[in-house]
Amino acid sequence: MHKLHAVIVGAGALGNQVFQTLGLLGTGRITVVDPDVVDPTNLTRSVPFRCHGLIGRNKAEALAEVSRALFPFSEIIAIPQEIADVGFCDLALAGIIFCCVDSDLARLEVAYISTKLDLPVVDAALGTQNYSHGRVTFFPGRSAACFGCRLTSEKRRELLTLWDAKVHSCRTDAFAVPEREFPSTPTMASVVGAMQVELGLRSLIAHQPGGPRKSVSIEITIDEPMHLERIQVPLSDACPFHDWNGTLTGSPGPATETTVSRLLEAAEKGNAPRSALVLDWPLCTEARCLDCGHSWHPMMRIALIRKKGVCPLCNSHRVADQQSVRSLEYGGPWASFTLAQLGLPEHHLHSVQLLSGVP
């Protein structure tokens, strides 16, 4: 365990349980990724956050701060960002990702990263608030099913088109029975979080190079009747995450200095670039305020502008994306922009793909 580098995406109730278990097992390096802050509702679900003065602090940083004394043999790294904003170089050397988020958008982003970097993911979800149901799923990497394969074609199309949707993580409200009392969120988080680590570590051993690579999901219900169900998840031919035929390349310099043209030139090793930089997430190049009509060039992820976009003129949150790009060609309108100007992260592995029709 001291050689394992585990990444935890989401530091809520589930993420806290996974973190504590990995710390107790002596995991060598634990990276926690979460952009949100601790609020009073977290105090009833996560023991580490009950320390004085943590409300309003970033969750990942707060969890790392209070836990370093408890787990002195683990290197704990906090990244106060959304997973889509983390450079792939910071993730590529990890041994496993534990996905503890509460939205299908974030799960799909983790699935994309998993298949692009060929990293195993253990995803977990709790049912509706105070409902005694949970799910844990192991996704081995690129050659097996990912979270996108689990989705219906309609839901996958919605998320891939919009990259922003709020849906229940496991069960819908139709499964809730409000007139009855159910176990609390901490109860199910502790059960599901423990299963998440157990399934992940056992699957890592079982999925050594050359061994079988299958995606497996476990559904658990602590209710009447209690049951545990194991389901194999098939790879979907309609999921686009498994047909990547490009290459990953690091930046030849800092993101503040490297332009798109320079990156493509470096990827082609000095030859005339015949490829394009394929962005991992659609980039909003023009947005408009629905209140004052102001238009500007935010240069940020579509999902981010839809969730957190603010008009720079009137501070309105009623913002609409007008134009976006998904790939950038050598000699194109964005070729002279630096990677930082495009909002791309430092320490990233960029996707470069041969242009269609180029021999």
Buried (B, 14 or more C-beta within 10 A) or exposed (E): EEEBBBBBBBBBBBBBBBBBBBBEBEBBBBBBBBBBBBEEEBBEBBEBBEEEEBEEBBBBBBBBBBBEEEBEEBBBBBBBBBBBBBBBBBBBEBBBBBBBBBBBBBBBBBBBBBBBBEBBBBBBBBBBEBBBBBBBBBBBBBEBBBBBBBBEEEBBEBBBEEBBBEBBBBBEEEEBEEEEEBEBBBEBBBBBBBBBBBBBBEBBEBBEEEEEBBBBBBBBBBBEEEEEEEEEBEBBEEBEBBEBEBEBBBBEBEBEEBBBBBBBBBBBEEEEBEBBBBBBBBBBBBBBBEBEEBEBEBBBBBBBBBEEBBBEEEEBEEBBBEEBBEBBBBEBEBBEBBBBBBBBBBBBBBBBBEEEEEE
